[in-house]
Amino acid sequence: MKPKKSTIIAWAICIPLSVLEVYGLVRAKKMETQSLVWTFVTFTLVFVIFFFLIQRRGGEKVEKDERTMRIANRAMSYSWILSIFSVTAIMYFEEIEVLHMAVMQVLTVIAMIMSFSSIIIRAILSQKGDVD
Amino acid sequence: MKEYRAKVDLTQGQLAEAVGVRRETIVFLEGGKYNPSLRLAHKIAEKLGATVDELFDFSDEG
């Protein structure tokens, strides 16, 4: 099946941004705020474009229906809960002085957890077919 | 549901388009992996010329 024009455009934007993001992560090895800002911004962009791609895959006329909406909503809920747990864990480790993170570092970690977890949970639920 | 679809000579894609869902949803419905909303069940039943009870088994075992 020939890919849609929109899919090609989305990939064309997504791939360079991913490269930029990896570059940002490499530079952020010392957790410099500037590189973390870039990582944060590029990661969010990649996530948004990827989300757009997932919505449009398959080239079907109907892009979303009640099942896909139900799965997407549940994935977002689980992702949100996971993020809350992560923030709580970070705060706890900070409190017991195991971990020291700057605001920007926490934001980057949370952005990554939210993006990755929602994509992964959504993929798992889609594979399953339905949510209980 | 598959038998009823075959009776009216519709493909999964055609049925999906007729009731406004993705083809994957019809695949999961036929595989018994997805519980449709009442509205969708009614639409499919109407399209296939059957009743909701004939098409879907909503018992705990099903």
Backbone of each chain as ProteinMPNN parsed JSONL, in Angstrom:
{"seq_chain_A": "MKPKKSTIIAWAICIPLSVLEVYGLVRAKKMETQSLVWTFVTFTLVFVIFFFLIQRRGGEKVEKDERTMRIANRAMSYSWILSIFSVTAIMYFEEIEVLHMAVMQVLTVIAMIMSFSSIIIRAILSQKGDVD", "coords_chain_A": {"N_chain_A": [[0.839, -1.202, 0.0], [0.557, 2.166, -0.904], [2.151, 4.726, 0.904], [0.471, 7.413, 2.644], [0.565, 10.888, 1.691], [0.658, 12.64, 3.83], [1.704, 10.987, 5.788], [4.298, 10.532, 4.882], [5.318, 13.122, 5.012], [5.112, 13.55, 7.759], [6.945, 11.637, 8.74], [9.245, 12.667, 7.566], [9.627, 14.938, 9.037], [9.777, 13.907, 11.568], [12.025, 12.124, 11.718], [14.483, 13.748, 11.395], [14.109, 15.282, 13.707], [14.229, 13.352, 15.708], [16.879, 12.615, 15.503], [18.057, 14.976, 16.265], [17.157, 15.001, 18.852], [18.452, 12.773, 20.004], [21.027, 13.722, 19.814], [20.781, 15.825, 21.587], [20.375, 14.389, 23.943], [22.825, 13.083, 24.187], [24.496, 15.238, 24.537], [23.493, 16.03, 26.904], [24.676, 14.605, 28.872], [26.037, 15.555, 31.014], [24.014, 16.765, 32.18], [23.39, 19.409, 31.44], [21.576, 22.383, 31.527], [20.823, 23.761, 29.185], [21.037, 21.831, 27.071], [19.196, 20.036, 27.978], [16.831, 21.443, 27.755], [16.589, 21.546, 24.999], [16.337, 18.818, 24.476], [13.962, 18.279, 25.754], [12.137, 19.885, 24.311], [12.404, 18.865, 21.666], [11.709, 16.228, 22.078], [9.039, 16.409, 22.827], [7.97, 17.392, 20.446], [8.515, 15.247, 18.687], [6.922, 13.315, 19.867], [4.334, 14.378, 19.508], [4.154, 14.387, 16.71], [4.466, 11.673, 16.185], [2.218, 10.67, 17.4], [0.297, 11.696, 15.755], [0.936, 10.259, 13.483], [0.297, 7.63, 14.267], [-2.438, 7.832, 14.528], [-3.187, 8.027, 11.893], [-2.396, 5.746, 10.568], [-2.459, 2.875, 8.354], [-4.158, 3.745, 6.377], [-6.943, 3.802, 6.311], [-10.392, 4.813, 5.791], [-11.868, 5.585, 7.987], [-10.544, 7.144, 10.699], [-10.545, 7.104, 13.472], [-12.393, 5.345, 15.953], [-14.977, 4.205, 18.233], [-13.641, 2.176, 19.658], [-10.856, 2.689, 19.32], [-10.749, 5.205, 20.428], [-11.497, 4.659, 23.034], [-9.364, 3.07, 23.848], [-7.242, 4.898, 23.525], [-7.926, 6.848, 25.407], [-7.784, 5.353, 27.774], [-5.091, 4.657, 27.756], [-3.905, 7.158, 28.048], [-4.811, 7.769, 30.604], [-3.567, 5.771, 32.203], [-0.949, 6.457, 31.694], [-0.813, 8.975, 32.809], [-1.233, 8.347, 35.513], [1.065, 6.814, 35.978], [2.954, 8.804, 35.655], [2.385, 10.459, 37.821], [3.079, 8.729, 39.902], [5.784, 8.566, 39.338], [6.669, 11.193, 39.771], [6.14, 11.359, 42.492], [7.906, 9.41, 43.401], [10.351, 10.558, 42.678], [10.287, 12.846, 44.278], [10.332, 11.624, 46.778], [12.819, 10.279, 46.76], [14.437, 12.488, 46.571], [13.903, 13.667, 48.984], [14.906, 11.805, 50.815], [17.451, 12.118, 50.216], [18.768, 10.686, 48.191], [18.734, 11.208, 45.595], [19.43, 13.967, 43.464], [17.935, 16.341, 41.678], [17.574, 18.824, 39.139], [15.049, 21.296, 38.312], [14.603, 21.34, 35.545], [15.61, 18.9, 34.778], [13.864, 17.143, 36.039], [11.52, 17.802, 34.692], [12.188, 16.965, 32.105], [12.511, 14.202, 32.469], [9.896, 13.502, 33.272], [8.446, 14.274, 31.013], [9.429, 12.455, 29.175], [8.658, 10.021, 30.34], [5.862, 10.301, 30.255], [5.39, 10.523, 27.472], [6.584, 8.167, 26.317], [5.333, 6.108, 27.84], [2.582, 6.446, 27.248], [2.525, 5.882, 24.509], [3.505, 3.247, 24.46], [1.697, 1.867, 26.189], [-0.649, 2.265, 24.805], [-0.091, 0.868, 22.449], [0.071, -1.714, 23.476], [-2.546, -2.117, 24.455], [-3.963, -1.837, 22.067], [-3.132, -4.059, 20.703], [-4.28, -5.969, 22.27], [-6.953, -5.456, 21.868], [-9.207, -4.517, 23.304], [-10.306, -2.643, 26.212], [-10.655, -3.514, 29.633]], "CA_chain_A": [[0.0, 0.0, 0.0], [1.348, 3.388, -1.006], [1.901, 5.56, 2.082], [-0.161, 8.705, 2.406], [1.469, 12.035, 1.612], [0.786, 13.176, 5.192], [2.578, 10.088, 6.541], [5.671, 10.802, 4.425], [5.697, 14.432, 5.568], [5.293, 13.38, 9.211], [8.226, 10.948, 8.933], [10.322, 13.578, 7.162], [9.851, 15.866, 10.152], [10.049, 13.108, 12.766], [13.377, 11.544, 11.721], [15.503, 14.747, 11.797], [13.886, 15.687, 15.107], [14.734, 12.269, 16.556], [18.345, 12.728, 15.468], [18.343, 16.146, 17.104], [16.863, 14.612, 20.223], [19.557, 11.911, 20.443], [22.148, 14.647, 19.986], [20.495, 16.535, 22.838], [20.584, 13.461, 25.055], [24.269, 12.864, 24.304], [25.058, 16.466, 25.112], [22.961, 16.225, 28.254], [25.259, 13.633, 29.806], [26.392, 16.265, 32.247], [22.759, 17.388, 32.584], [23.416, 20.857, 31.269], [20.198, 22.855, 31.357], [20.569, 24.123, 27.794], [20.781, 20.636, 26.264], [17.955, 19.419, 28.458], [15.727, 22.209, 27.165], [16.465, 21.064, 23.618], [15.825, 17.444, 24.535], [12.561, 18.391, 26.161], [11.356, 20.444, 23.196], [12.389, 17.937, 20.522], [10.971, 15.025, 22.458], [7.609, 16.738, 22.762], [7.618, 17.478, 19.027], [8.52, 13.887, 18.149], [5.744, 12.639, 20.414], [3.14, 14.913, 18.852], [4.132, 13.915, 15.319], [4.27, 10.232, 16.224], [0.807, 10.486, 17.773], [-0.4, 12.017, 14.518], [1.183, 9.12, 12.589], [-0.461, 6.477, 14.757], [-3.848, 8.09, 14.214], [-3.469, 7.942, 10.46], [-1.813, 4.559, 9.947], [-3.357, 1.91, 7.73], [-4.818, 4.345, 5.226], [-8.393, 3.564, 6.31], [-11.183, 6.034, 5.707], [-12.197, 5.966, 9.366], [-9.271, 7.253, 11.412], [-10.739, 6.67, 14.86], [-13.752, 4.943, 16.275], [-15.176, 4.1, 19.679], [-12.634, 1.3, 20.263], [-9.561, 3.373, 19.364], [-10.885, 6.32, 21.374], [-11.502, 4.071, 24.379], [-7.981, 2.65, 24.108], [-6.409, 6.099, 23.664], [-8.257, 7.473, 26.694], [-7.257, 4.523, 28.858], [-3.621, 4.77, 27.708], [-3.567, 8.462, 28.63], [-5.057, 7.688, 32.052], [-2.496, 4.974, 32.803], [0.268, 7.232, 31.555], [-0.915, 10.048, 33.798], [-1.029, 7.726, 36.834], [2.482, 6.452, 36.034], [3.707, 10.049, 35.825], [2.183, 10.883, 39.213], [3.918, 7.847, 40.71], [7.179, 8.924, 39.086], [6.938, 12.456, 40.477], [6.168, 11.024, 43.915], [9.153, 8.683, 43.65], [11.449, 11.539, 42.586], [10.209, 13.677, 45.493], [10.73, 10.78, 47.904], [14.274, 10.074, 46.687], [15.025, 13.802, 46.857], [13.715, 13.874, 50.423], [15.842, 10.958, 51.58], [18.771, 12.513, 49.707], [19.379, 9.668, 47.336], [18.746, 11.782, 44.253], [19.341, 15.425, 43.389], [17.606, 16.719, 40.302], [17.131, 20.198, 38.91], [13.678, 21.364, 37.787], [14.623, 20.985, 34.126], [15.848, 17.456, 34.69], [12.605, 16.486, 36.417], [10.586, 18.025, 33.578], [12.591, 16.096, 30.986], [12.195, 12.817, 32.83], [8.437, 13.35, 33.252], [8.003, 14.345, 29.61], [9.781, 11.18, 28.541], [7.8, 8.963, 30.901], [4.504, 10.503, 29.739], [5.347, 10.226, 26.044], [6.852, 6.754, 26.064], [4.338, 5.21, 28.439], [1.296, 6.493, 26.543], [2.679, 5.168, 23.226], [3.661, 1.807, 24.724], [0.44, 1.327, 26.726], [-1.613, 2.288, 23.703], [0.255, -0.245, 21.548], [-0.291, -2.974, 24.156], [-4.015, -2.22, 24.474], [-4.415, -2.032, 20.682], [-2.846, -5.461, 20.405], [-5.261, -6.754, 23.037], [-8.24, -5.246, 21.209], [-10.198, -3.806, 24.103], [-9.93, -2.405, 27.603], [-11.652, -4.164, 30.497]], "C_chain_A": [[0.876, 1.256, 0.0], [1.083, 4.283, 0.21], [1.287, 6.906, 1.712], [0.886, 9.815, 2.385], [1.734, 12.591, 3.021], [1.731, 12.329, 6.035], [4.04, 10.352, 6.178], [6.174, 12.119, 5.021], [5.992, 14.303, 7.067], [6.616, 12.693, 9.518], [9.402, 11.87, 8.613], [10.632, 14.589, 8.268], [10.361, 15.096, 11.371], [11.502, 12.611, 12.836], [14.449, 12.586, 12.078], [15.351, 15.186, 13.255], [14.406, 14.625, 16.076], [16.251, 12.324, 16.638], [18.785, 13.869, 16.393], [18.168, 15.808, 18.592], [17.975, 13.741, 20.812], [20.8, 12.764, 20.702], [22.008, 15.402, 21.318], [20.765, 15.667, 24.054], [22.069, 13.204, 25.295], [24.923, 14.075, 24.974], [24.647, 16.641, 26.569], [23.576, 15.279, 29.278], [25.701, 14.289, 31.12], [25.189, 17.028, 32.797], [22.826, 18.912, 32.537], [21.992, 21.316, 30.941], [19.868, 23.132, 29.894], [20.237, 22.903, 26.934], [19.501, 19.946, 26.691], [16.735, 20.132, 27.893], [15.473, 21.715, 25.748], [15.862, 19.663, 23.578], [14.332, 17.46, 24.815], [11.688, 18.839, 24.982], [11.268, 19.452, 22.032], [11.589, 16.683, 20.854], [9.471, 15.265, 22.366], [7.145, 16.79, 21.311], [7.524, 16.094, 18.394], [7.262, 13.14, 18.61], [4.474, 13.08, 19.687], [3.028, 14.387, 17.422], [3.865, 12.408, 15.259], [2.808, 9.898, 16.514], [-0.06, 10.687, 16.525], [-0.276, 10.854, 13.528], [0.344, 7.92, 12.976], [-1.933, 6.624, 14.39], [-4.162, 7.795, 12.757], [-2.99, 6.656, 9.794], [-2.896, 3.677, 9.303], [-4.09, 2.454, 6.528], [-6.316, 4.085, 5.16], [-9.14, 4.885, 6.281], [-11.543, 6.541, 7.095], [-10.904, 5.981, 10.174], [-9.395, 6.812, 12.861], [-12.197, 6.293, 15.063], [-13.861, 4.76, 17.779], [-14.116, 3.231, 20.36], [-11.294, 2.019, 20.395], [-9.589, 4.539, 20.352], [-10.818, 5.804, 22.822], [-10.085, 3.681, 24.785], [-7.083, 3.862, 24.357], [-6.649, 6.768, 25.021], [-7.669, 6.685, 27.864], [-5.725, 4.634, 28.919], [-3.172, 6.081, 28.344], [-3.754, 8.432, 30.146], [-3.938, 6.928, 32.756], [-1.186, 5.759, 32.795], [0.323, 8.343, 32.606], [-0.642, 9.501, 35.206], [0.451, 7.382, 37.03], [3.341, 7.695, 36.279], [3.596, 10.559, 37.259], [3.067, 10.047, 40.147], [5.393, 8.227, 40.561], [7.564, 10.199, 39.825], [7.051, 12.192, 41.977], [7.483, 10.332, 44.27], [10.344, 9.643, 43.637], [11.488, 12.403, 43.851], [10.708, 12.905, 46.714], [12.253, 10.602, 47.926], [15.034, 11.37, 46.974], [15.02, 14.044, 48.377], [14.699, 13.051, 51.25], [17.284, 11.115, 51.071], [19.518, 11.412, 48.965], [19.626, 10.279, 45.959], [18.678, 13.304, 44.338], [19.106, 15.815, 41.939], [17.148, 18.164, 40.222], [15.727, 20.149, 38.299], [13.621, 20.874, 36.335], [14.816, 19.486, 33.924], [14.562, 16.687, 35.006], [11.599, 16.603, 35.275], [10.892, 17.093, 32.408], [12.214, 14.646, 31.256], [10.687, 12.576, 32.74], [7.898, 13.375, 31.817], [8.275, 13.027, 28.898], [8.886, 10.056, 29.035], [6.392, 9.064, 30.309], [4.412, 10.09, 28.268], [5.503, 8.73, 25.776], [5.742, 5.865, 26.587], [3.017, 5.254, 27.683], [1.372, 5.75, 25.206], [2.718, 3.659, 23.464], [2.343, 1.195, 25.221], [-0.617, 1.259, 25.627], [-1.374, 1.119, 22.733], [-0.164, -1.577, 22.162], [-1.809, -3.177, 24.122], [-4.581, -2.455, 23.074], [-4.238, -3.481, 20.271], [-3.895, -6.362, 21.052], [-6.66, -6.619, 22.423], [-9.24, -4.43, 21.977], [-9.637, -3.519, 25.493], [-11.027, -2.992, 28.478], [-12.545, -3.152, 31.175]], "O_chain_A": [[1.807, 1.385, 0.796], [-0.072, 4.574, 0.52], [1.536, 7.459, 0.64], [1.955, 9.691, 2.984], [2.858, 12.959, 3.361], [2.462, 12.846, 6.88], [4.91, 10.39, 7.048], [7.314, 12.212, 5.474], [6.966, 14.855, 7.577], [7.333, 13.098, 10.432], [10.423, 11.854, 9.302], [11.77, 15.035, 8.408], [11.241, 15.554, 12.099], [12.131, 12.673, 13.892], [15.253, 12.34, 12.977], [16.34, 15.43, 13.946], [14.954, 14.949, 17.129], [16.838, 12.108, 17.699], [19.729, 13.749, 17.173], [18.922, 16.264, 19.451], [18.391, 13.933, 21.954], [21.525, 12.555, 21.675], [22.973, 15.586, 22.059], [21.306, 16.128, 25.059], [22.522, 13.116, 26.436], [25.779, 13.944, 25.85], [25.332, 17.292, 27.358], [23.084, 15.154, 30.399], [25.729, 13.659, 32.177], [25.306, 17.819, 33.733], [22.386, 19.605, 33.455], [21.298, 20.676, 30.151], [18.787, 22.791, 29.415], [19.279, 22.926, 26.161], [18.804, 19.345, 25.874], [15.725, 19.498, 27.588], [14.334, 21.493, 25.338], [14.995, 19.365, 22.756], [13.553, 16.742, 24.188], [10.645, 18.249, 24.7], [10.191, 19.227, 21.481], [10.877, 16.147, 20.005], [8.727, 14.413, 21.879], [6.067, 16.299, 20.978], [6.58, 15.8, 17.66], [6.627, 12.428, 17.832], [3.646, 12.254, 19.301], [1.95, 13.992, 16.978], [3.132, 11.931, 14.393], [2.243, 8.965, 15.945], [-1.014, 9.948, 16.281], [-1.229, 10.506, 12.832], [-0.253, 7.267, 12.12], [-2.587, 5.66, 13.991], [-5.267, 7.366, 12.426], [-3.156, 6.489, 8.586], [-4.072, 3.735, 9.663], [-4.603, 1.674, 5.725], [-6.906, 4.137, 4.081], [-8.619, 5.928, 6.679], [-11.531, 7.743, 7.359], [-10.244, 4.951, 10.317], [-8.471, 6.22, 13.418], [-13.101, 6.844, 14.435], [-12.945, 5.119, 18.519], [-13.729, 3.5, 21.497], [-10.663, 1.972, 21.452], [-8.597, 4.828, 21.021], [-10.191, 6.404, 23.695], [-9.658, 3.927, 25.914], [-6.266, 3.86, 25.278], [-5.711, 7.197, 25.692], [-7.132, 7.257, 28.812], [-5.143, 4.696, 30.001], [-2.188, 6.119, 29.083], [-2.952, 9.001, 30.885], [-3.42, 7.379, 33.778], [-0.42, 5.729, 33.759], [1.366, 8.607, 33.204], [0.084, 10.112, 35.989], [1.019, 7.621, 38.095], [4.327, 7.645, 37.014], [4.574, 11.03, 37.84], [3.711, 10.574, 41.054], [6.151, 8.212, 41.531], [8.635, 10.285, 40.425], [7.934, 12.725, 42.649], [8.095, 10.623, 45.298], [11.234, 9.549, 44.481], [12.55, 12.66, 44.418], [11.409, 13.449, 47.567], [12.892, 10.752, 48.967], [16.125, 11.354, 47.543], [15.983, 14.547, 48.956], [15.251, 13.525, 52.243], [18.188, 10.365, 51.44], [20.73, 11.245, 49.103], [20.577, 9.929, 45.26], [17.963, 13.86, 45.172], [19.975, 15.638, 41.085], [16.442, 18.666, 41.097], [15.276, 19.103, 37.832], [12.734, 20.113, 35.948], [14.249, 18.89, 33.008], [14.22, 15.714, 34.332], [10.916, 15.638, 34.931], [9.992, 16.511, 31.802], [11.672, 13.955, 30.393], [10.251, 11.562, 32.195], [7.012, 12.599, 31.46], [7.452, 12.547, 28.117], [8.41, 9.238, 28.248], [5.801, 8.06, 29.912], [3.478, 9.396, 27.867], [4.678, 8.112, 25.104], [5.26, 4.978, 25.882], [2.387, 4.214, 27.489], [0.423, 5.074, 24.809], [2.054, 2.892, 22.767], [1.922, 0.142, 24.743], [-1.382, 0.298, 25.545], [-2.313, 0.475, 22.264], [-0.684, -2.456, 21.474], [-2.294, -4.262, 23.802], [-5.561, -3.182, 22.91], [-5.081, -4.057, 19.582], [-4.333, -7.36, 20.479], [-7.452, -7.561, 22.458], [-10.047, -3.717, 21.38], [-8.62, -4.086, 25.894], [-12.2, -2.968, 28.106], [-13.438, -3.528, 31.936]]}, "seq_chain_B": "MKEYRAKVDLTQGQLAEAVGVRRETIVFLEGGKYNPSLRLAHKIAEKLGATVDELFDFSDEG", "coords_chain_B": {"N_chain_B": [[-21.149, -13.704, 13.974], [-19.563, -13.451, 11.753], [-20.677, -15.278, 10.001], [-23.157, -14.141, 9.468], [-22.308, -11.872, 8.19], [-21.196, -12.936, 5.932], [-23.47, -13.906, 4.749], [-24.81, -11.622, 3.845], [-23.006, -10.852, 2.063], [-20.732, -9.126, 2.516], [-17.568, -7.537, 2.913], [-15.077, -7.341, 5.539], [-14.018, -4.817, 5.547], [-15.914, -3.356, 4.081], [-18.146, -3.558, 5.733], [-17.164, -2.288, 7.98], [-16.811, 0.31, 7.017], [-19.439, 0.929, 6.452], [-20.639, 1.049, 8.958], [-19.126, 2.9, 10.182], [-16.62, 2.445, 11.502], [-13.198, 1.376, 12.23], [-11.518, -1.142, 10.249], [-10.088, -2.949, 11.773], [-11.53, -2.986, 14.14], [-13.809, -4.428, 13.479], [-12.572, -6.855, 13.012], [-11.663, -7.513, 15.601], [-14.139, -7.644, 16.854], [-15.345, -9.818, 15.585], [-13.629, -11.75, 16.427], [-14.324, -11.937, 19.003], [-13.094, -10.357, 20.855], [-13.672, -7.82, 21.52], [-15.987, -5.739, 23.143], [-18.737, -4.236, 21.93], [-20.276, -0.919, 21.892], [-23.703, -0.221, 22.713], [-24.888, 1.247, 20.735], [-23.19, 0.804, 18.503], [-23.423, -1.972, 18.254], [-26.114, -2.165, 17.593], [-26.161, -0.802, 15.142], [-24.584, -2.504, 13.554], [-26.087, -4.842, 13.669], [-28.369, -4.014, 12.358], [-27.365, -3.524, 9.829], [-26.576, -6.072, 9.093], [-28.912, -7.426, 9.055], [-29.899, -8.757, 11.298], [-30.589, -9.601, 14.767], [-29.376, -7.956, 17.755], [-28.952, -9.758, 19.815], [-28.653, -12.137, 18.431], [-26.277, -11.757, 17.129], [-24.298, -11.059, 19.042], [-22.779, -12.306, 22.034], [-23.387, -11.603, 25.177], [-23.02, -12.774, 27.584], [-21.332, -13.783, 30.643], [-19.589, -15.879, 30.156], [-19.137, -15.615, 27.48]], "CA_chain_B": [[-21.207, -12.454, 13.219], [-18.892, -13.707, 10.473], [-21.647, -15.979, 9.13], [-24.173, -13.155, 9.046], [-21.649, -10.965, 7.247], [-21.05, -13.685, 4.687], [-24.814, -14.022, 4.167], [-25.135, -10.387, 3.113], [-21.904, -10.667, 1.121], [-19.956, -7.907, 2.809], [-16.222, -7.781, 3.456], [-14.881, -6.645, 6.827], [-13.793, -3.402, 5.22], [-17.192, -2.742, 3.673], [-19.001, -3.448, 6.926], [-16.547, -1.255, 8.822], [-17.117, 1.61, 6.425], [-20.888, 1.147, 6.553], [-21.036, 1.403, 10.336], [-18.262, 4.003, 10.633], [-15.515, 2.074, 12.401], [-12.022, 0.862, 11.528], [-11.627, -2.575, 9.925], [-9.545, -3.684, 12.929], [-12.593, -3.124, 15.137], [-14.639, -5.55, 13.027], [-11.75, -8.062, 13.233], [-11.718, -7.817, 17.039], [-15.523, -8.012, 17.173], [-15.559, -11.19, 15.109], [-12.805, -12.635, 17.246], [-14.88, -11.927, 20.362], [-12.156, -9.676, 21.76], [-14.12, -6.45, 21.793], [-17.397, -5.563, 23.482], [-19.148, -2.965, 21.318], [-21.299, -0.131, 22.57], [-25.052, -0.599, 22.284], [-25.124, 1.954, 19.475], [-22.474, 0.108, 17.429], [-24.041, -3.3, 18.108], [-27.385, -1.948, 16.892], [-25.836, -0.435, 13.754], [-24.106, -3.71, 12.859], [-27.235, -5.753, 13.55], [-29.248, -3.443, 11.324], [-26.68, -3.705, 8.539], [-26.502, -7.493, 8.76], [-30.269, -7.975, 9.053], [-30.069, -9.693, 12.416], [-30.801, -8.892, 16.035], [-28.146, -7.832, 18.559], [-28.802, -11.03, 20.541], [-28.176, -13.184, 17.507], [-24.898, -11.47, 16.742], [-23.341, -10.961, 20.138], [-23.047, -13.042, 23.263], [-22.921, -10.735, 26.264], [-22.958, -13.51, 28.861], [-20.003, -13.746, 31.253], [-18.742, -16.898, 29.53], [-18.82, -15.173, 26.115]], "C_chain_B": [[-20.619, -12.627, 11.822], [-19.867, -14.341, 9.477], [-22.692, -14.999, 8.595], [-23.592, -12.193, 8.012], [-21.5, -11.639, 5.88], [-22.397, -13.783, 3.957], [-25.178, -12.797, 3.341], [-24.007, -9.973, 2.158], [-21.165, -9.331, 1.297], [-18.57, -8.301, 3.299], [-16.123, -7.031, 4.788], [-14.729, -5.144, 6.591], [-15.083, -2.68, 4.858], [-18.118, -2.55, 4.87], [-18.488, -2.329, 7.84], [-16.919, 0.142, 8.321], [-18.609, 1.95, 6.601], [-21.317, 1.579, 7.957], [-20.112, 2.465, 10.955], [-17.221, 3.64, 11.662], [-14.332, 1.611, 11.557], [-12.193, -0.639, 11.282], [-11.138, -3.443, 11.091], [-10.635, -3.955, 13.964], [-13.515, -4.291, 14.769], [-13.894, -6.873, 13.262], [-11.838, -8.474, 14.702], [-13.127, -8.235, 17.472], [-15.781, -9.465, 16.773], [-14.748, -12.203, 15.913], [-13.268, -12.694, 18.692], [-13.985, -11.219, 21.362], [-12.594, -8.267, 22.123], [-15.62, -6.418, 22.078], [-17.863, -4.225, 22.925], [-20.139, -2.201, 22.189], [-22.648, -0.57, 22.019], [-25.356, 0.012, 20.915], [-24.46, 1.216, 18.294], [-23.092, -1.27, 17.172], [-25.329, -3.194, 17.3], [-27.142, -1.638, 15.411], [-25.442, -1.675, 12.944], [-25.267, -4.678, 12.625], [-28.16, -5.294, 12.424], [-28.667, -3.715, 9.928], [-26.681, -5.169, 8.099], [-27.871, -8.174, 8.766], [-30.482, -9.017, 10.135], [-30.356, -8.897, 13.689], [-29.465, -8.854, 16.795], [-27.878, -9.146, 19.295], [-28.256, -12.149, 19.664], [-26.695, -12.999, 17.194], [-23.89, -11.555, 17.872], [-23.773, -11.762, 21.364], [-22.484, -12.218, 24.415], [-22.878, -11.444, 27.616], [-21.522, -13.5, 29.364], [-19.036, -14.722, 30.594], [-18.287, -16.444, 28.152], [-17.835, -14.1, 26.172]], "O_chain_B": [[-21.095, -12.044, 10.847], [-19.888, -14.003, 8.294], [-23.055, -15.035, 7.419], [-24.28, -11.758, 7.088], [-21.654, -11.012, 4.831], [-22.46, -13.749, 2.728], [-25.778, -12.912, 2.272], [-24.044, -8.909, 1.54], [-21.009, -8.543, 0.364], [-18.418, -9.288, 4.019], [-16.97, -6.201, 5.116], [-15.249, -4.323, 7.345], [-15.314, -1.543, 5.271], [-18.782, -1.522, 5.004], [-19.259, -1.543, 8.39], [-17.287, 1.026, 9.095], [-18.978, 3.095, 6.861], [-22.243, 2.375, 8.117], [-20.297, 2.872, 12.102], [-16.953, 4.409, 12.585], [-14.437, 1.471, 10.338], [-12.916, -1.32, 12.01], [-11.684, -4.512, 11.363], [-10.663, -5.017, 14.587], [-13.948, -5.046, 15.64], [-14.492, -7.875, 13.656], [-12.06, -9.645, 15.011], [-13.284, -9.081, 18.352], [-16.365, -10.237, 17.534], [-15.139, -13.361, 16.054], [-12.688, -13.407, 19.511], [-14.092, -11.441, 22.568], [-11.957, -7.601, 22.94], [-16.416, -7.0, 21.341], [-17.425, -3.178, 23.403], [-20.756, -2.759, 23.096], [-22.717, -1.218, 20.974], [-25.988, -0.611, 20.06], [-25.068, 1.026, 17.241], [-23.262, -1.681, 16.024], [-25.603, -4.025, 16.434], [-27.84, -2.155, 14.539], [-25.895, -1.873, 11.817], [-25.414, -5.252, 11.546], [-28.662, -6.104, 11.644], [-29.38, -4.08, 8.993], [-26.771, -5.476, 6.911], [-27.968, -9.374, 8.507], [-31.154, -10.027, 9.923], [-30.36, -7.666, 13.675], [-28.55, -9.625, 16.505], [-26.735, -9.594, 19.39], [-27.49, -12.997, 20.121], [-25.958, -13.97, 17.017], [-22.778, -12.053, 17.698], [-24.958, -11.875, 21.678], [-21.27, -12.141, 24.608], [-22.722, -10.808, 28.658], [-20.596, -13.238, 28.596], [-17.839, -14.456, 30.48], [-17.208, -16.816, 27.691], [-17.426, -13.581, 25.133]]}, "name": "protein", "num_of_chains": 2, "seq": "MKPKKSTIIAWAICIPLSVLEVYGLVRAKKMETQSLVWTFVTFTLVFVIFFFLIQRRGGEKVEKDERTMRIANRAMSYSWILSIFSVTAIMYFEEIEVLHMAVMQVLTVIAMIMSFSSIIIRAILSQKGDVDMKEYRAKVDLTQGQLAEAVGVRRETIVFLEGGKYNPSLRLAHKIAEKLGATVDELFDFSDEG"}
